[in-house]
């Protein structure tokens, strides 16, 4: 274990033998850090917080702080971070709240860039990229392989679908469907296309991309009513795993989903 002499580690914190801790970092009680993780200088990690293997935590990061929720009364909620994540300078991630399930969860292989904030009870899946200064409201859910652009904000309880790409400076107030490229200010967000480049880079075959594209045309470019469009997609394209995920996501939406602007 390599711990700088100026770091302050609570005796109740549990660190694997090879964890690196930089100067002036504070690690409080009820924090567990697994092997291969490095924590740079001037970091504060509050508990309860569990951090997995091979994470890189950069300077001035604040992890596991109390949620910014007026209803929070000091209950023992937690932050859970998986493996192989990069958490860059000045990122802040808060613990959960009792009414939100008590956990904020970060998956594996995520890149959280500088100055981003992840609020209480956020659920971030694997292989997600959150770009500089993105601000995720409490209870936001981000599915695997999604990219959240810089300076983007999300409303509480927003859901961001798998393999979608949110342009920088956007304001997310509705659910973002899987595989979409979206951008726009609050109330004006729109689908600008299908994230075909991202799908190809991640091994989606041509036939699957064609079916997703066909589903999008029915869902967002036809004049069918919402439920009729969903039924038509299921009848004509159902059985494909990617299309079925799109249908599942939209049907589970409580806030409604981002759609295209007519004429585009």
C-alpha positions in Angstrom: 0.0 0.0 0.0 1.3 3.4 -1.0 -0.3 6.1 1.2 1.2 9.6 1.2 2.2 10.8 4.7 -0.2 13.8 4.5 -3.3 11.6 3.6 -5.8 11.1 6.4 -7.3 7.5 6.4 -9.9 6.6 9.0 -9.0 3.4 10.9 -12.4 2.0 9.9 -11.7 2.4 6.2 -10.7 -0.8 4.4 -8.1 -0.5 1.6 -6.6 -3.3 -0.4 -2.8 -3.7 0.1 -1.9 -2.2 -3.3 -4.2 0.9 -3.2 -2.4 4.2 -3.9 -3.5 7.3 -2.0 -2.1 10.7 -2.9 -1.2 13.8 -0.8 -3.9 15.5 1.3 -6.6 13.0 0.5 -9.2 12.2 3.2 -10.8 8.8 3.3 -13.5 8.5 6.0 -15.0 5.6 7.9 -17.1 2.9 6.1 -15.2 3.2 2.9 -13.9 0.1 1.1 -11.5 0.3 -1.8 -10.5 -2.8 -3.7 -7.2 -3.7 -5.3 -5.6 -1.8 -8.2 -7.4 1.5 -7.4 -5.4 4.7 -7.3 -6.7 7.9 -5.5 -4.9 11.1 -6.4 -4.2 14.1 -4.2 -6.9 16.3 -2.5 -9.7 13.7 -2.9 -12.5 13.3 -0.3 -14.3 9.9 0.0 -17.1 9.7 2.5 -18.9 6.5 3.6 -20.7 4.3 3.3 -18.9 3.9 -0.1 -17.6 0.8 -1.8 -15.1 1.2 -4.7 -14.1 -1.8 -6.8 -10.9 -2.7 -8.6 -8.6 -0.8 -10.9 -10.3 2.6 -10.7 -8.5 5.8 -11.3 -9.8 8.7 -9.2 -8.3 12.1 -10.0 -7.6 15.2 -7.9 -10.3 17.2 -6.1 -13.0 14.5 -6.6 -15.7 14.2 -3.9 -17.3 10.8 -3.6 -20.0 9.6 -1.2 -21.1 12.9 0.1 -24.6 13.3 1.6 -27.4 13.8 -1.0 -28.6 17.2 -1.8 -32.1 16.4 -0.7 -34.0 18.4 1.9 -35.7 15.2 3.0 -32.5 13.4 3.9 -32.0 13.1 7.6 -28.6 11.4 7.8 -29.8 7.8 7.1 -27.0 5.3 6.2 -27.3 5.2 2.4 -24.4 4.4 0.2 -22.4 4.9 -3.0 -21.3 1.8 -5.0 -18.6 2.1 -7.7 -17.6 -0.9 -9.9 -14.4 -1.7 -11.6 -12.1 -0.1 -14.2 -13.6 3.4 -14.0 -11.9 6.7 -14.7 -13.2 9.6 -12.5 -11.6 12.8 -13.5 -10.9 16.1 -11.7 -13.6 17.8 -9.6 -16.2 15.2 -10.2 -18.8 14.9 -7.4 -21.0 11.8 -6.8 -23.5 11.6 -3.9 -24.9 8.8 -1.9 -28.5 7.6 -2.3 -31.6 8.5 -0.3 -33.9 6.1 1.5 -36.9 6.9 -0.7 -34.7 6.3 -3.8 -33.6 2.8 -2.8 -30.6 4.0 -0.7 -27.9 3.5 -3.4 -26.2 5.5 -6.0 -24.5 3.0 -8.4 -21.7 3.4 -10.9 -21.0 0.3 -13.1 -17.8 -0.8 -14.8 -15.6 0.8 -17.5 -17.1 4.2 -17.3 -15.4 7.5 -18.0 -16.7 10.4 -16.0 -14.9 13.6 -17.2 -14.0 16.7 -15.2 -16.5 18.7 -13.2 -19.4 16.3 -13.8 -21.9 15.8 -11.1 -24.0 12.7 -10.4 -26.8 13.3 -8.0 -28.3 10.9 -5.4 -29.8 7.6 -6.5 -28.4 7.8 -10.0 -27.9 4.4 -11.6 -25.1 4.3 -14.2 -24.5 1.1 -16.2 -21.3 -0.2 -17.8 -19.3 1.5 -20.6 -20.9 4.9 -20.2 -19.2 8.2 -21.0 -20.2 11.3 -19.1 -18.5 14.4 -20.6 -17.2 17.5 -18.9 -19.6 19.4 -16.6 -22.6 17.2 -17.3 -25.0 17.4 -14.4 -27.3 14.4 -13.7 -30.2 15.0 -11.5 -31.2 12.6 -8.8 -32.6 9.2 -9.8 -31.3 9.5 -13.4 -30.7 6.1 -15.0 -28.1 5.8 -17.8 -28.0 2.5 -19.7 -24.9 0.8 -21.0 -22.7 2.4 -23.8 -24.6 5.7 -23.6 -22.7 9.0 -24.0 -23.9 12.2 -22.2 -22.5 15.3 -23.8 -20.7 18.1 -22.0 -22.7 20.7 -20.1 -25.8 18.5 -20.4 -28.3 18.5 -17.6 -30.9 15.8 -16.8 -34.2 16.2 -14.9 -34.7 14.0 -11.9 -36.0 10.5 -12.8 -34.9 10.8 -16.4 -33.9 7.6 -18.2 -31.2 7.5 -20.9 -31.3 4.4 -23.2 -28.5 2.1 -24.3 -26.1 3.2 -27.1 -27.7 6.7 -27.3 -25.7 9.9 -27.8 -26.8 13.2 -26.2 -25.3 16.3 -27.8 -23.4 18.8 -25.6 -25.4 21.5 -23.9 -28.7 19.6 -23.9 -31.4 19.7 -21.3 -33.0 16.3 -20.8 -36.5 16.4 -19.4 -37.9 13.3 -21.1 -36.5 9.7 -21.5 -34.0 9.3 -24.3 -34.8 6.2 -26.3 -32.0 3.6 -27.0 -29.8 4.1 -30.1 -30.8 7.7 -30.6 -28.8 10.8 -31.3 -30.5 13.7 -29.5 -29.9 17.4 -28.8 -31.8 20.5 -27.7 -32.8 22.8 -24.9 -35.4 22.0 -22.3 -38.8 21.4 -24.0 -37.1 21.5 -27.5 -35.0 18.4 -27.4 -35.4 16.3 -30.5 -34.1 13.1 -32.1 -31.6 14.1 -34.8 -30.9 10.6 -36.1 -29.9 7.1 -35.3 -26.5 6.5 -33.6 -25.3 4.3 -36.5 -21.6 5.0 -36.1 -21.8 4.0 -32.4 -23.7 0.8 -33.2 -21.2 -0.2 -35.9 -18.3 0.4 -33.6 -19.8 -1.8 -31.0 -20.4 -4.8 -33.4 -24.0 -4.4 -34.4 -24.5 -6.2 -37.7 -26.0 -4.5 -40.8 -29.3 -6.4 -40.5 -29.9 -5.4 -36.9 -29.1 -1.7 -37.7 -31.6 -1.9 -40.6 -34.3 -3.2 -38.2 -33.6 -0.5 -35.6 -33.8 2.1 -38.4 -37.1 0.6 -39.6 -38.5 0.7 -36.1 -37.5 4.3 -35.7 -39.3 5.2 -38.9 -42.5 3.6 -37.7 -42.2 5.1 -34.2 -41.0 8.6 -34.9 -41.7 9.3 -38.6 -45.2 7.9 -39.1 -48.5 9.4 -38.3 -49.6 6.4 -36.2 -50.8 6.9 -32.7 -48.2 6.0 -30.0 -49.6 2.6 -29.0 -50.4 1.7 -32.6 -46.9 2.4 -33.6 -45.5 0.2 -30.8 -47.8 -2.6 -31.8 -46.8 -2.3 -35.5 -43.1 -2.4 -34.6 -43.6 -5.5 -32.4 -45.7 -7.2 -35.2 -43.3 -6.5 -38.0 -39.9 -6.4 -36.3 -40.3 -8.0 -32.9 -38.0 -10.9 -32.0 -34.9 -9.0 -32.6 -33.1 -8.3 -29.3 -32.3 -4.7 -30.1 -35.8 -3.9 -31.3 -37.3 -5.6 -28.3 -35.1 -3.5 -26.0 -36.4 -0.3 -27.7 -40.0 -1.4 -27.3 -39.4 -2.3 -23.6 -37.8 1.0 -22.9 -40.6 3.1 -24.5 -43.4 1.1 -22.9 -41.8 1.5 -19.4 -41.5 5.3 -19.8 -43.3 7.4 -17.2 -42.1 10.8 -18.4 -42.6 10.2 -22.1 -39.7 9.9 -24.6 -37.9 12.4 -26.8 -39.3 12.4 -30.3 -38.4 14.1 -33.6 -39.5 17.5 -34.6 -42.1 17.3 -37.4 -40.5 18.1 -40.7 -37.1 16.7 -39.7 
